[in-house]
Amino acid sequence: MFPISDENPHFLTPYATYALIALNIAAWVFVQGLGLQPQLANSVCTLGLVPGELLQTLAAGTSFQIGPNAYCVLGDQPNWLTALSHMFLHGGWLHIIGNMWFLWIFGNNVEDSMGHVRFVAFYLLCGLGAAIAQILADTASGIPMVGASGAIGGVMGAYVLLYPKVRVKMLIFLGLFITTFTVPAFWMLGYWFLAQVIGGVGSIGAQGGVAFWAHVGGFVVGAALIPFFQIPELVRRHPNRGWGGGPAI
């Protein structure tokens, strides 16, 4: 299942959402070379977040394979800037397209609830919370983590509290048969969150793959922060807010 739109108007022009999408695309083009090697591997190794390097739980010089003929060698000093830079990098075309699509659908309405500057701060805090969750899941991992998924997970955690009953149009693939249907946001986002938890439990002890715990952490942080970041006057403009068009949370 894949969301393709939501039935939720927005009142502010979502400049911050546009800017975040633009920054991710710019990083993909100019830093990661549109996914071509060696730019992709170099960017992931130098700007991706590596728990074992950040916490110094792995020895400097330790090497990890991240792809065919691509290796990362851990440095002898933690690079704390990767806690920020990793949010704007991706591992492939499907990775960045999927993330930017989710941010496009859900970001504008969350930005609408708090304004542009607050939304940027909220987004970055969700990304940091997601990174912490993934680090705690495996403090000795040497595999770089990249992607906006954790921060976007925070946007989704906020969305489900702000607009739980908004209808989300979904695309579903059933073999060769493709169809669409609509579900409430709480159903779609609840299903997504549960899938991340199940994936995270299944990934315990594994190296590499999807950063499920970053998704879970971002979602939880976003849900926890939205009461402090929302501006009630902005939220009240939305006819589909809350469980019955009631006051802001």
Rosetta blueprint (number, residue, H / E / L):
1 M L
2 F E
3 P E
4 I E
5 S E
6 D E
7 E L
8 N L
9 P L
10 H L
11 F L
12 L L
13 T L
14 P L
15 Y H
16 A H
17 T H
18 Y H
19 A H
20 L H
21 I H
22 A H
23 L H
24 N H
25 I H
26 A H
27 A H
28 W H
29 V H
30 F H
31 V H
32 Q L
33 G H
34 L H
35 G H
36 L L
37 Q L
38 P L
39 Q H
40 L H
41 A H
42 N H
43 S H
44 V H
45 C H
46 T H
47 L H
48 G L
49 L E
50 V L
51 P H
52 G H
53 E H
54 L H
55 L L
56 Q L
57 T L
58 L L
59 A L
60 A L
61 G L
62 T L
63 S E
64 F E
65 Q E
66 I E
67 G E
68 P L
69 N L
70 A E
71 Y E
72 C E
73 V E
74 L L
75 G L
76 D L
77 Q L
78 P L
79 N L
80 W L
81 L L
82 T H
83 A H
84 L H
85 S H
86 H H
87 M H
88 F H
89 L L
90 H L
91 G L
92 G L
93 W H
94 L H
95 H H
96 I H
97 I H
98 G H
99 N H
100 M H
101 W H
102 F H
103 L H
104 W H
105 I H
106 F H
107 G H
108 N H
109 N H
110 V H
111 E H
112 D H
113 S L
114 M L
115 G L
116 H H
117 V H
118 R H
119 F H
120 V H
121 A H
122 F H
123 Y H
124 L H
125 L H
126 C H
127 G H
128 L H
129 G H
130 A H
131 A H
132 I H
133 A H
134 Q H
135 I H
136 L H
137 A H
138 D L
139 T L
140 A L
141 S L
142 G L
143 I L
144 P L
145 M E
146 V L
147 G L
148 A L
149 S H
150 G H
151 A H
152 I H
153 G H
154 G H
155 V H
156 M H
157 G H
158 A H
159 Y H
160 V H
161 L H
162 L H
163 Y L
164 P L
165 K L
166 V L
167 R E
168 V E
169 K E
170 M E
171 L E
172 I E
173 F E
174 L E
175 G L
176 L L
177 F E
178 I E
179 T E
180 T E
181 F E
182 T E
183 V E
184 P E
185 A H
186 F H
187 W H
188 M H
189 L H
190 G H
191 Y H
192 W H
193 F H
194 L H
195 A H
196 Q H
197 V H
198 I H
199 G H
200 G H
201 V H
202 G H
203 S L
204 I L
205 G L
206 A L
207 Q L
208 G L
209 G L
210 V L
211 A L
212 F H
213 W H
214 A H
215 H H
216 V H
217 G H
218 G H
219 F H
220 V H
221 V H
222 G H
223 A H
224 A H
225 L H
226 I H
227 P H
228 F H
229 F H
230 Q L
231 I L
232 P H
233 E H
234 L H
235 V H
236 R L
237 R L
238 H L
239 P L
240 N L
241 R L
242 G L
243 W L
244 G L
245 G L
246 G L
247 P L
248 A L
249 I L
